[in-house]
Amino acid sequence: MDVYLPIAELSLNVFLLLGLGGVAGVLAGMFGVGGGFLLTPLLIFVGVPPAVAVASQANQVIATSVTGLLNHWQRGNVDVRMGLVLLAGGLVGSTAGVQLFAVLKRFGQIDFVINIGYVLLLLSIGSMMVVESWRAWRRRRANVPARRKLHQHFLVHRLPLKVRFYKSKLYISALLPAGMGFAIGVLSAILGIGGGFVLVPAMIYLLGMPTVVVVGTSLFQILFVAINVTFLQAAQNQTVDIVLALVLILGGAIGAPIGSRVAANLPGFQLRGLLALLILAMALELMFELVAPPTAIHTLGDMVRMP
């Protein structure tokens, strides 16, 4: 059964789209990530224009972030002051990113930039996850406990405008988290990702935040940045396909509980290893599509001879 996507201007099988949304939901349940960094390439593979895929799946990030944020808020695991600083940078970054998106779209380069961005992103993430999973597997075989690395104090911690973040027990410059939020905002606008897989490690190792408040605070920023991106993309670039977004959200709601149950039955290093292999495979497929010759080559002469 096909469903017509008015903004993407094509018809796709509704069960296929539900399955793709379910994949993102499973990843959210298994790893605590929105799944946008995999959902967008999957949508591109099935024929959705990259610009529409990026803007539409941001709604998936909103849906998965709401439930996670409410859960952490009830537990008191959200540093609101830190979240507001991150959000300030994120709103500026996402707004600038949408403007850049519009410029690239006007010059006809947005699809190429999205594809290149995802190749670099997936290759880097997949490679790091493979290395980490391999090390975890070796430690497991040797019965060596994992060493926890505390955050280090770099030169950036000497920046001005220091603020005391009571929930995180930090006294650092607000410029650093604001800059991190700005970078995540730009990535969210251009690539449609929530950015949690980048922001969470940065909050732990660069800011030195306690792990217990990191995920909730990250979701606080990601939720409102995704809302801003969705609104601006719809108003300015007209690339949000509401039909596609609703089907993906429904699929995600189905997949999230499944992911939670799967995660409870598999060791963490195996889960990360499987995800890493999937990420690398998708990166290689995107790379192949960038360099593969087109199936039909048209020349200016062909167009002139057309009746």
Backbone hydrogen bonds, N-H to C=O, Kabsch-Sander energy under -0.5 kcal/mol:
donor,donor_aa,acceptor,acceptor_aa,energy
3,V,12,L,-2.8
5,L,10,L,-2.8
9,E,5,L,-1.8
10,L,5,L,-1.1
12,L,3,V,-2.1
14,V,1,M,-2.9
17,L,13,N,-1.9
18,L,14,V,-2.4
19,G,15,F,-2.1
20,L,16,L,-2.1
21,G,17,L,-2.6
22,G,18,L,-2.3
23,V,19,G,-2.0
24,A,20,L,-1.8
25,G,21,G,-2.1
26,V,22,G,-2.9
27,L,23,V,-2.3
28,A,24,A,-2.1
29,G,25,G,-2.4
30,M,26,V,-2.4
31,F,27,L,-3.0
32,G,27,L,-0.6
32,G,28,A,-1.4
33,V,27,L,-0.8
38,L,35,G,-1.4
39,L,35,G,-2.6
40,T,36,G,-1.9
42,L,38,L,-1.8
43,L,39,L,-2.3
44,I,40,T,-2.1
45,F,41,P,-2.3
46,V,42,L,-1.4
47,G,44,I,-1.4
48,V,43,L,-2.2
53,A,49,P,-2.7
54,V,50,P,-2.5
55,A,51,A,-1.8
56,S,52,V,-2.6
57,Q,53,A,-2.0
58,A,54,V,-0.5
59,N,56,S,-1.5
60,Q,57,Q,-0.7
61,V,57,Q,-1.2
62,I,58,A,-1.7
63,A,59,N,-2.4
64,T,60,Q,-2.3
65,S,61,V,-2.0
66,V,62,I,-2.0
67,T,63,A,-1.1
68,G,64,T,-1.3
69,L,65,S,-2.9
70,L,66,V,-2.3
71,N,67,T,-1.7
72,H,68,G,-2.1
73,W,69,L,-2.7
74,Q,70,L,-2.1
75,R,71,N,-1.1
76,G,73,W,-1.2
77,N,72,H,-2.7
79,D,213,V,-0.5
80,V,78,V,-1.1
83,G,79,D,-2.8
84,L,80,V,-2.4
85,V,81,R,-1.7
86,L,82,M,-2.6
87,L,83,G,-2.5
88,A,84,L,-2.3
89,G,85,V,-1.8
90,G,86,L,-2.4
91,L,87,L,-3.0
92,V,88,A,-1.6
93,G,89,G,-2.7
94,S,90,G,-2.9
95,T,91,L,-2.0
96,A,92,V,-2.4
97,G,93,G,-2.5
98,V,94,S,-2.2
99,Q,95,T,-1.8
100,L,96,A,-2.3
101,F,97,G,-2.6
102,A,98,V,-2.3
103,V,99,Q,-2.0
104,L,100,L,-2.7
105,K,101,F,-2.3
106,R,102,A,-2.2
107,F,103,V,-1.7
108,G,105,K,-1.1
109,Q,104,L,-2.9
110,I,104,L,-0.9
113,V,109,Q,-2.3
114,I,110,I,-2.5
115,N,111,D,-2.3
116,I,112,F,-2.6
117,G,113,V,-2.7
118,Y,114,I,-2.3
119,V,115,N,-2.1
120,L,116,I,-2.4
121,L,117,G,-2.4
122,L,118,Y,-2.9
123,L,119,V,-2.2
124,S,120,L,-2.1
125,I,121,L,-2.5
126,G,122,L,-2.8
127,S,123,L,-2.2
128,M,124,S,-2.1
129,M,125,I,-2.3
130,V,126,G,-2.3
131,V,127,S,-2.2
132,E,128,M,-2.4
133,S,129,M,-2.7
134,W,130,V,-2.4
135,R,131,V,-2.3
136,A,132,E,-2.3
137,W,133,S,-2.3
138,R,134,W,-2.2
139,R,135,R,-2.5
140,R,136,A,-2.1
141,R,137,W,-2.1
142,A,138,R,-2.1
143,N,139,R,-0.8
144,V,139,R,-2.3
149,K,147,R,-0.6
150,L,148,R,-0.6
152,Q,205,Y,-0.8
154,F,152,Q,-0.8
157,H,154,F,-1.4
158,R,155,L,-2.1
159,L,156,V,-1.4
163,V,172,I,-3.4
165,F,163,V,-0.6
165,F,170,L,-2.9
166,Y,164,R,-0.8
169,K,165,F,-0.9
170,L,165,F,-2.1
172,I,163,V,-1.5
174,A,161,L,-2.6
175,L,160,P,-0.6
176,L,173,S,-0.7
178,A,174,A,-1.9
179,G,175,L,-2.4
180,M,176,L,-2.2
181,G,177,P,-2.5
182,F,178,A,-2.1
183,A,179,G,-2.2
184,I,180,M,-2.2
185,G,181,G,-2.2
186,V,182,F,-2.1
187,L,183,A,-2.1
188,S,184,I,-2.4
189,A,185,G,-1.9
190,I,186,V,-2.4
191,L,187,L,-2.7
192,G,187,L,-0.6
192,G,188,S,-1.0
193,I,187,L,-0.7
198,V,195,G,-1.2
199,L,195,G,-3.1
200,V,196,G,-2.6
202,A,198,V,-1.5
203,M,199,L,-2.5
204,I,200,V,-1.6
205,Y,201,P,-3.0
206,L,202,A,-2.1
207,L,202,A,-1.5
209,M,203,M,-2.4
213,V,210,P,-1.4
214,V,210,P,-0.7
214,V,211,T,-0.7
215,V,211,T,-0.8
217,T,213,V,-1.7
218,S,214,V,-2.6
219,L,215,V,-2.4
220,F,216,G,-1.7
221,Q,217,T,-1.6
222,I,218,S,-2.7
223,L,219,L,-2.5
224,F,220,F,-1.2
225,V,221,Q,-2.0
226,A,222,I,-2.5
227,I,223,L,-1.9
228,N,224,F,-2.1
229,V,225,V,-2.6
230,T,226,A,-2.6
231,F,227,I,-2.3
232,L,228,N,-2.5
233,Q,229,V,-2.8
234,A,230,T,-2.1
235,A,231,F,-2.5
236,Q,232,L,-2.9
237,N,232,L,-0.7
237,N,233,Q,-0.9
238,Q,233,Q,-1.0
239,T,233,Q,-1.0
241,D,239,T,-0.7
242,I,240,V,-0.9
245,A,241,D,-2.5
246,L,242,I,-2.3
247,V,243,V,-2.0
248,L,244,L,-2.2
249,I,245,A,-2.3
250,L,246,L,-2.2
251,G,247,V,-2.2
252,G,248,L,-2.4
253,A,249,I,-2.2
254,I,250,L,-1.4
255,G,251,G,-2.2
256,A,252,G,-2.1
258,I,254,I,-0.7
259,G,255,G,-2.3
260,S,256,A,-1.9
261,R,257,P,-1.9
262,V,258,I,-2.3
263,A,259,G,-2.5
264,A,260,S,-1.2
265,N,262,V,-1.4
266,L,262,V,-0.6
266,L,263,A,-0.6
271,L,267,P,-1.9
272,R,268,G,-2.5
273,G,269,F,-2.0
274,L,270,Q,-2.4
275,L,271,L,-2.3
276,A,272,R,-2.3
277,L,273,G,-2.1
278,L,274,L,-2.0
279,I,275,L,-2.5
280,L,276,A,-2.5
281,A,277,L,-2.2
282,M,278,L,-2.1
283,A,279,I,-2.2
284,L,280,L,-2.4
285,E,281,A,-2.0
286,L,282,M,-2.4
287,M,283,A,-2.3
288,F,284,L,-2.3
289,E,285,E,-2.1
290,L,286,L,-1.5
291,V,287,M,-1.4
292,A,288,F,-2.1
298,H,296,A,-0.6
303,M,299,T,-1.6
304,V,300,L,-2.0
305,R,301,G,-1.9
306,M,302,D,-0.7
